[in-house]
């Protein structure tokens, strides 16, 4: 007659303990993960130099005609007191990107613009980094102190370049990078984009990135101010020529060579690229998610289990506790869910989204879990990371060029 209660105790206890572990994980993330959830890491205090150093801006662009009218004029209009020049490198576009760039320069004027093309990338190079290499090669003839690497979809406020340079000079940084504010207009953008930046900050806490001696390194590829001598010392971009996630690879290379890097959230640097459908956002994440896991099945299994434990267990525990009458399960699940929502709320405020949507984060995390699995599936189907008509299979070993 005791078989029923004893048989029911084990699964209930297992669920309670799993939920308690999830709650403990959230307490650790809240307090011990570099306060990743805070959004106050902005450009540090800086002072303007007496003499402004020369800067070259390198813009790799592939089929960007749709966004250039909203981004390129903002670069050309930079209010920079020193010598600055823009190099737009057309990476095999088929939509008239190069011609449009020249037309926009003629129409708006501003900083000098050079439009060039490096041709198809050789084996062992991603297209974007091959374009960056070509642009940096042209820029070196101008002997700049800094290189601004910025994507073709990034719009800059008129004082963006001068504040980046002033911050780098004041803080002695070799890299100053800003996580551009992504577009949040469609329903799916509002649901997925703030979580994208939140998850990135969880992986790479911004405070740890800027700390000397810390091993954490990352940058945001849309806006990277790089000291030219640090680029030579770290062999950028040759040392990272195979990288699909090139911004993180760049930051690691610079920090690994003794450089001082900094990453924070932007206030007046914005991405104008639209992601109106879930399919668009899905491609953005899945194209590189498995590369982030170094194409490791073990890391994939661990990531899926971790996402499930941290993000999916709390709401499931609340529902299971309500159904089974287990108050401990429901309370622990609700507490973990509350901490999760509280850590997400600052990012929603940064993106000017309603804070009441924070409890929806488990649903968004489930989408990211599925995107990550899909990224692995595409990899093993031989499709690799795909972007703008190019597919990058798993990188093979390429001899070091010294």
N, C-alpha and C positions, 0 to 999 in steps of 0.2 A: 504493500500500500504506500510505501515511501518512494517507489520508483519514479512516480510522476514529479514530485517536488525536486528530488535529487537530480533528475534528468533535465529539469528546467534551470537549475541553479548554475550549471556549468556555462551554458551559452550566455546567460545574462551576465555572469561574472566576467566572462571574456569580453563582452561588449563594454561593460563598465570600465575595465582596465584599458581597453583600447582607446576609449574616449578620454580617460585620464591621461594617457600618454600623449594624445593629441593636444589636450589642454596644456600639459607640461611643455610640449614643443612650442606652443604659442607664447607661453610665458618667456621661454628662452629667446624666441624671435623678437619679442617686445623689448627685452632688456639687454640682450647679449649679442645682437647682430648689428652692431654699429649704428643703432637707431635708424635703420634703413628707411623706416616709414616716415621720417620727418622730411619736410620739403623746404627747409630753410637753408640748404646748401646752395647758395647763389654766388655770383662773382665776389671774391673777397675784396675788402677795401683796397684801393689802389690810388696811386698818384701819377699824374702825367709826366712823362720824361721831358727833360729840357730839350733834347734833340730826338725827334721821332725816327726810329730805324726804318730802313726800306723793307717792304713786305711784298711778296708775290702770292696771289690767290690762285689756287689750282682747282678747277671744277671738272671732274670727269662726268661725261654726259653720254647716255645711250638712249636714243628715242625719247627725248625729253621735250619735244615741241609743245606738248600740252601744258607743261608747267613753267617753261622758261619765261613767258610774258609776265608772270607773277613773281618770279624770283630774280632773274638776271638784272633787271633794272635796279633792284635794291642793292646789288653788289656794286654796280657801276656808279651808284650815287653815294658811295661811302664818303663821309666827311672825315678824311684822314689827313692830318697835317703833313705827313711825310710822303715819301715816294712809294707809290703802290701801283700794281699792274695785275690784270686778270688774264689767266690762261684757261680757256675752255677747250678741253680735249674731247673731241668727238669720237666716241668709241664705236665706230661702225654703225652709226644710226641710219635708218631707212626712212625717217619721217621728216627730213629737212632740218634737223636740229642745228647744224652748222650754219646754214643759210639764214635761219631765223635769228640766231645769235648775232650774226653780223648786222642784220637789219635792225635789231633792237639797239645795238651799239650806235648805229648811225642815227637812229631816231632819238635816243635819250642822251647820248654823250656820256661824260663822266670819266671814270678811270679808263686808261688804255686797255683795249681788249685784243688778245691774240687768239684766233681760232685755229686749231690744228688737229691732225688725226695721226695716230701712231700705226694704223693698220691692224690687222688681226693679231691677237696675242700669240706668242709662241707656246709650245708645250710647257706645262709647269707653271703657267701664269693664269690668274683670273683676269678677266677683261678689265675690270675696274682698276686693279692695281697696275696693270700694264699701262693704262691711260695715265694714272697718277705718276708712274715712273717717267713717262714721256714729258708730262707737265713739269715735274721737278727738274728734269734735265734742262729744259728751256729756261726755267726760272733761275737756275744756278748761274747762268751767264750774267744776270742782273746783280748777283752777289747780295741776296736779301739776308737779313738777320732772322726773319720769320717767314714761314710758309703757312698760309691759311688753306687747309683742305676742307672744302665744303661741297655738299652734294647739290645737284642741279635743281632740286625741289625746295631748297632752303631760302627763305626770304629774311634778310637782315635789316634791322633798324639802321638809320643813317650813321649812328655812332658805334655800331657793333665792332668794327675793326679796331677802332682806337681804344675802346674799353678792354678788348681782349689783349691787345698789345700792352696797355698800361698795367693790366693785372699780371701778365707774365713777367714784365720787367720788375714790378714791385715785389712780387713774391718769389722771384728767381725760379720760375717754372720753365721746364722744357716743353711741356704740353699743357695747354689750357683748352679744355673741351667743354662744350655746352650741349646738354641734351635738349635739342630743339623741341618746342611745344608742337606736338602733332595735331592734326586736324580732328575735331570731334563735332561733326555736324550730323552725320547720318545716325540712325538708331544703333547700328552695329559698331560704328566708331565710338559712340558714347559708352557702349558696353565693354568693348575690348581694349581700346587704346589706353585709358588710364591704368588698367591692369597690366598692360604690356610694360609700361614704365615702372610700375610698382614691382613687378617680378624681376625686372632688370636690376633695380636698386636692391632687391633682396639678395640676388646673386652677387652683386658688386656694390656693397655699401659705399656711398660716396665719401663719407668721412674717412674710411680706411684707405681709399684710393689716394687721397691727398696727404696721407700721413707718411712722413719719411720713415723708412725701415719696414713699412707694411708690405706684405707680398701681394696684396690685392691690387690689380691693375685693370683698368678699362677706360675706354673713351667712347664718345658718341660720334659716329662717322660723319654725321651731317655738319658738324662744326668742330674742327680740330685746328687750333693754332699750334704749330710745331716749330721749335727753334731749329734753324737750318743746320747748325753744327751738331745738334743732338740727332738729327736725321742721318747725318753722315756717320756719326759714331755708332748708331744702332743699325746702320745699313738699311734704312727705310727707302723704298719698299722692297728691295731685293730679298731681305731676310724673311719677309712674310708673303712672298709672291704667290703661294698656294692658298692663302687664307681666304675662306669664304666669309668668316666674321672678322673682317679686316681691321675694324676699329679696336676691338679688344686685343688682337694680335699686335697692332701698332703700339698700344699702350704698354703691353708686356715687354716688347722689344726695347722701348725707350727706358722703362723702369729697370729692366734687366741690365742695361748698359750704364746704370748709375744715374739716370735722369730723374727729375722731380716732376711728377704729373699731378694734374688736378682735374676733377670732373664735377659739374654741378648742373642744376636745372636752369634753363634759359628763361629770361623774362621777355626779351624782344627779338628772339630768333625763332622763326616758325616754319614748320613744314607746310607746304601748300599742296602736297600730294593727296588726292582724295582716295579713300577706301570705302566706297559707298555700300558694297555688298560684303556679306560674310566671306564669300569666296575670295575676295581681294585680300582681306585680312588673313584668311587661312593660308594663302600662298605666301604672304609676307613672313609669317611665323614658321611654317613648315619647311620653307626652302633651306633654312639653316639650323633648325632645332636639333637634328641628329648630329650635325657637325659640331654643335655646342657640346654634345656628349661624346665627342671624339669617336663617333661611330662604334661605340661599345655597347653590345647587347646587355652586359652586366649593369652599366650605368643607366641604360634605358629602363631595365626592370626596377632598379633602385629609385629612379626618378618617378616612374608611374606609381610605385608603392608610396613614396614620400608625398606626392601630390594627393593621393587618395587619403592617406592618414591625416595630413594637415588640413586639407581643404574640404574633403568630402565626408569624413567621419563626423564632424560636429553637427551639420544639419541632419545627417542620417541618424545620429544618436538621439537628437531631439525627437524625431519622428518615432524611432523605435522605443524610446522611453515612454512616450505618450501612449503608444499602442500596448506595450507590455506592462505598463504601470510601474516601471522602474524609475523612481524619482531620482536616484543617484545618476543614472544614465542621462536622463533629460537635463538635469542641472549641470553636469559636467559638459555636456554637448553645448548647452546654451552659453555657458561661460566661455568656452573655446570660440564659439561663433561670435560672441560679443567682442572678444579681444581681436579677432580677425577683422571684424567690421571697423573697430576703432582704429586699427593701424592703416586701414585703407582710406579712411575718411579724409586725411590731409591731402592725399593725391587727388581725390575727387574735388576738393576745394581748389587745388592748384589748377585743375582743368575746368573749373567753374561748372561742375556737375552737381546735381542734388545729392546731399550727404545721405539721404534716406535710401539711396540705391546701394549703399555699402554692403548690406546683407546679401546682395546678389552675387558677391564675389565667388562663392562655391560653384555657381553655374558657369561663370567665366573660366574658372580654373579647370572645370571639366572640359570645356572647349580646348583649352591649351593642352591638356592631357591628350586629347584626341588628335590635335595638330602634331604633337610630338611623336605619337605612334605612327601617324600618317607619314611623317618625315622619314622615319625608319623604314616603313614599307616601301616608299618611293626609292630610297637608297638601295634596298635589296632587289628592287626590280630593275636596277641599273640606270635609274634616271638621275640619281644624285641631286645636288642642289641646283635648282633651275631659277634663272633670273633673266628677264628680257630676251628670251629666245636662245640663251646659252644654258647648257647643262654641265655641271661640274661633278664628275664622278669622284669616288673616294681618291684623295691625292696619293699618288705613288711617290716613292722616294726620288727626289731630284738631287743630283750632286751639288754640294755647296760650291758656290762660285767664289768663295773666299772673301 
